[in-house]
């Protein structure tokens, strides 16, 4: 049998092994928001930091906004001030990492905005909500609401904390307060509290992504190898048939004369 490894040119074989090795070794970069809010108001300051491995002496970083490569090549990307058109998905990649998963930034116009580090929580986790004002203007008589019912009132603006999330803390939240002589409200945002996660063995049954990539490549090689084997066998059979159907003339040797 002709092996696929024998039929591949040495250079192609090296490239294939290199690709499989890199797919198994490279970890994804990660994008982190500072401050850690994915919802901000226009004129806020936002910094995005790319966390990933770099080659020695080379900190160049690739950044994408909504799939378009942007000119910034520093490990951090600063947006000062942020505009509505800066909304969208951000990805990054360092010299020794795979591209990150997307991080979404939403920029709004308005006076008040409800902020949280994330919007889906597990039971028992703490929840922190922030009633953020445009250009950090002073807000007084701040109220937080869940499903239209008041949950907290403070004369001076302060965050709303839930020490341990429960299922009943799921719902629609917004905040309201006085800026100058105007009564302003934020848009409502949904918060979801989930129950206990599934059994640990469920996640262990799913192999890491690099193992999946490795076995996909090996499966492809096996399929190509099998195809080449049957192709060679067919060629050998055709050659044998052609030999058997050919005309052969025998001459009488000298000893028969």
N, C-alpha and C positions, 0 to 999 in steps of 0.2 A: 504494500500500500504506500502511495506517495503521501507523506505527511504535509500538512499545510505549512508547518514550520520550515520544511526543507524547500518548498516551492517559493516561499516569500524571499525577496532579495534581502540581504543583510541590513541595508539601510532602512527598509520598510519595517523589518522586524524590530529594529532598535526603536523606531518612532512609535510603534504599537506598544511595546513594553513601557516606554517612557510615558505614553498617554495614560495607560492603566495605572502606573505607579503614581503619577501626579493626581489622578482622580481619587485615588485611595488616600493620599497624604494631605492634600490641600484642605484646609478648613475654611468655612465661609467667614468673610469679614462681617462686622456688625456696625450698624449706624446707631449712635446714641444722641438723643436730643438734650440740649441744655438751654433753659430749664426743661424738666422732663414732661412738658405738655405737648400733646399733638394738636391742640386747639389753641390758637393765639389770636390776638387782635392786631389789626394793621398798626404799624409803627412800633410794635414790640421788637426786641432784639432776640435773635435766635442763633444758636450755634449747633452745628452738627459735627460730631466727631466720628471718625472711622477707626475702628479697632480691628487690627489684623497684623499679621507678620510681615516685616519688611526685609529685603536683602540688606546686608551690611552697608552702611553709608548711603542708602537710597530710601528716602521716606516719601517718594512720589506716590500719590494716591489718585485714582480715577474716581470721578463723581458723575452720576447721571441724575438728571431731573426729568421725570416723565419719559424716560427712555433716551433722552438726548444727552450726549457727553458735554459737560461744561468745562470751562477753561481752568477752574481751580484745581490745583494738583497738590495742595497742602493736606496734611492729615485732618485738619479741621476746616469747616466751611462756615463762615460767618455771614449772616444776613442782617444788616443794620441800615435802615429799619426794614422790617418785613412788609411786603405788599401782598394784596390778594392774588396777584399772578404768580407769587412764589408757592402757592398751594400745589400739592401733588405728591408724587412718590419720589423718594430719594434712595439711591443705591450707591455703594462705594466698593472699591477693590484695591487692595495693596499688592505689592510685587510678589508676595508669597501667600496669597489667599485667593479663594474663589469669590465671585461677586456676592455681595450681601443680599439678604432678603430685603424687600422694600420697606421703608418706613414712611408713613403718610403724614404730611403736615397740612393742616387746614387753617386758613387765614380768613378771619371774619371782620366785617365792619360793624361797629356798634359801640355802646357805652359799657356794657357788662357782658362777661362771658364766664360760663361755668367751666372750670378746669379740673382734671384729675389725671394721675399718672397713667391710668388705663380705665377701661369701662366694663371689663369682665373680671369678676373676682370669684375666688373659691370661699366656701364657708370657713369662717374662722380668721380670715385675713382682715387686716385693718383697711378702712376706706378713708381717704382724705379728699375733700372737695374744697375748691378755692373759688371765691367770687372775685374775678379779676376785672379791673376797670381800665378804660382806655387811658394810656399814658400814665397809669398808676394814680389817677386822680382820687382824691379823698372820697370815700363812700361811708355814709352813716346809716344807722337803723337798718342793718342788713338782715334779711330773712332768707332761710333756705326752705324749700318746699319739696315734698315727695308726693307725687300723684295729687297735687293740688292742696295738700295739707301742710301747714307750717310745722317745721321740725326744729328750727333753732332761730333765735333772735338775739342779736347783739347790737349795742348802740354804735360801737366802732367795728369796722370790718375785721373779721377773723375767719379762719378756716372752719369747716364742719368736719368733725372726726367721728367715725364709728369704730370702736375698738375691735369688735369681732363681727364680721359680716354674717348675716343670716339670710335665709331665703326670702324672708319678708322685706328685706332691704332692697330687693329688686324694684325697679319702677322708673318713673319719669321725674327728673329733678331739674329745678331751676332756682335762681337766686334773684333777689330784688333789694334795692337800696336807694338812698337819696344822694344824688350828686348835685351840689349847689342847691337849687330849689326845685329840681326835677326828680320825679319818681321813675326810676329806670328798672327794667327787668332783662334778664338774660334769656336766651333761647333754651327750651327744655332739651335735656339729653337723657337717653336711656342708660340705666346701669343694670347689669345682670349679675346676680349671685348664683353660682352653680353649686350643686351638691358634691359629695365626695367623688373623686376621680375613679375611673374603672380599676379593676384589680391590676397589681403591678405586672403580672405575667402577660397581660395583653400587649403592653408595649414591648416586652422582651421578645415577643414572637415576630416583631417587625424588624428585619435586619437593618443596620445602618446604611445610609445612602451609598457610601462608597463600596460596600459589599454588593449592593444591587447592581451598580455600574460594572463592577468586576465580572459578575456572573453573566450579565448581558453581553459583555465583550467576549467572554469565553464561549457562550452559546452561539454567537455569531461566527466565531472561529470554527467551532465544531460543525456548523451548518455548511460553511464554505469548504472545510476539509472533506466532509461527506460528499458534497457535490463534485469535488475534484476527483475523489476516489472512483465514483461511478463513471465519470467522464473518461478516466484513464482505462478502466475496465472495458468500456464500450469500444475505445480505440483499439485495445488489444484483441478483442473479439473480431472486429472488422478486419484487422490485419491477418488474423488466423484464417478467416473465411476467404479472403483474397488469395492467400497462399494455397489453400486447398483447391480453389477453382482454377488456378493457373495451369498452363500446359508445360509439362516437363519432358524433355527428350533425352533418352538414355542412349549412350553410344557403347558399342561392343568393345570391351577391353582387349588388349593385345594377347592376353592369355587364351581368348576364345577364338582367335584367328586360326 
